[in-house]
Amino acid sequence: MATETATPVSEGYKQTEIGEIPESWEVKAMEDICSFKQGVQCSLKKQFLGYKSGSQRFIRIVDLTKENESHRFIPDPGEEHHISEQDLFMVRYGTPGL
């Protein structure tokens, strides 16, 4: 009967339930380090081209997939729906990993 041998861990790394990671890293669940919320759904009728007072840029999947797509704006849905440079946003459809 053969016995399994543990694969040696590279120097400066540790073995965790998700695999080998740097010693200074920790494994945490995403909900322990960030919050999730769904974005705004806005019909085409409420979208417009060009900034107007009280409006906010509306980010669509096509903004990420086509270079020359005109920016769309919507009536400002409120601060809780704005994104900042520190935010990570994801789309529900389209090419994985984009």
C-alpha positions as a Python dict, from the first residue, in 0.01 Angstrom:
ca = {
    (1, 'M'): (0, 0, 0),
    (2, 'A'): (149, 334, -110),
    (3, 'T'): (140, 634, 118),
    (4, 'E'): (90, 990, -1),
    (5, 'T'): (374, 1232, 50),
    (6, 'A'): (309, 1600, 98),
    (7, 'T'): (434, 1831, -174),
    (8, 'P'): (698, 2059, -26),
    (9, 'V'): (596, 2422, 13),
    (10, 'S'): (813, 2683, -160),
    (11, 'E'): (1027, 2906, 61),
    (12, 'G'): (831, 3212, 176),
    (13, 'Y'): (497, 3039, 118),
    (14, 'K'): (252, 2838, 326),
    (15, 'Q'): (0, 2569, 239),
    (16, 'T'): (-369, 2659, 293),
    (17, 'E'): (-708, 2513, 205),
    (18, 'I'): (-694, 2704, -126),
    (19, 'G'): (-336, 2610, -205),
    (20, 'E'): (4, 2767, -160),
    (21, 'I'): (8, 3140, -74),
    (22, 'P'): (273, 3388, 51),
    (23, 'E'): (338, 3356, 425),
    (24, 'S'): (219, 3713, 492),
    (25, 'W'): (-122, 3653, 328),
    (26, 'E'): (-437, 3527, 499),
    (27, 'V'): (-728, 3331, 356),
    (28, 'K'): (-1054, 3517, 415),
    (29, 'A'): (-1406, 3494, 277),
    (30, 'M'): (-1494, 3780, 42),
    (31, 'E'): (-1787, 3888, 259),
    (32, 'D'): (-1536, 3943, 545),
    (33, 'I'): (-1339, 4204, 348),
    (34, 'C'): (-1593, 4374, 122),
    (35, 'S'): (-1960, 4440, 74),
    (36, 'F'): (-2179, 4352, -221),
    (37, 'K'): (-2463, 4539, -381),
    (38, 'Q'): (-2643, 4534, -711),
    (39, 'G'): (-2610, 4830, -944),
    (40, 'V'): (-2883, 5040, -1097),
    (41, 'Q'): (-3102, 4905, -1375),
    (42, 'C'): (-3212, 5186, -1605),
    (43, 'S'): (-3430, 5162, -1914),
    (44, 'L'): (-3310, 5313, -2242),
    (45, 'K'): (-3587, 5573, -2215),
    (46, 'K'): (-3419, 5719, -1905),
    (47, 'Q'): (-3064, 5720, -2050),
    (48, 'F'): (-2928, 6018, -2242),
    (49, 'L'): (-2608, 6130, -2414),
    (50, 'G'): (-2412, 6413, -2256),
    (51, 'Y'): (-2397, 6538, -1900),
    (52, 'K'): (-2692, 6731, -1761),
    (53, 'S'): (-2717, 6891, -1419),
    (54, 'G'): (-2822, 6628, -1165),
    (55, 'S'): (-2709, 6336, -1381),
    (56, 'Q'): (-2450, 6064, -1330),
    (57, 'R'): (-2247, 5856, -1574),
    (58, 'F'): (-2414, 5519, -1638),
    (59, 'I'): (-2160, 5240, -1693),
    (60, 'R'): (-2273, 4967, -1930),
    (61, 'I'): (-2103, 4646, -2047),
    (62, 'V'): (-2054, 4802, -2391),
    (63, 'D'): (-1842, 5074, -2226),
    (64, 'L'): (-1591, 4800, -2144),
    (65, 'T'): (-1609, 4611, -2473),
    (66, 'K'): (-1618, 4884, -2741),
    (67, 'E'): (-1371, 5170, -2770),
    (68, 'N'): (-1580, 5442, -2932),
    (69, 'E'): (-1910, 5401, -2750),
    (70, 'S'): (-2067, 5730, -2639),
    (71, 'H'): (-2105, 5773, -2264),
    (72, 'R'): (-2459, 5753, -2130),
    (73, 'F'): (-2597, 5942, -1835),
    (74, 'I'): (-2898, 5890, -1608),
    (75, 'P'): (-3067, 6095, -1336),
    (76, 'D'): (-2837, 6066, -1032),
    (77, 'P'): (-2954, 5757, -835),
    (78, 'G'): (-2776, 5874, -516),
    (79, 'E'): (-2431, 5842, -354),
    (80, 'E'): (-2486, 5479, -254),
    (81, 'H'): (-2476, 5389, -625),
    (82, 'H'): (-2162, 5586, -718),
    (83, 'I'): (-1838, 5394, -765),
    (84, 'S'): (-1492, 5518, -669),
    (85, 'E'): (-1135, 5428, -761),
    (86, 'Q'): (-1126, 5188, -464),
    (87, 'D'): (-1430, 4993, -581),
    (88, 'L'): (-1436, 4674, -782),
    (89, 'F'): (-1734, 4641, -1011),
    (90, 'M'): (-1841, 4338, -1206),
    (91, 'V'): (-2091, 4271, -1480),
    (92, 'R'): (-2343, 3989, -1495),
    (93, 'Y'): (-2303, 3920, -1866),
    (94, 'G'): (-2022, 3928, -2119),
    (95, 'T'): (-1674, 3783, -2141),
    (96, 'P'): (-1544, 3628, -1816),
    (97, 'G'): (-1225, 3793, -1694),
    (98, 'L'): (-1274, 4119, -1880),
}
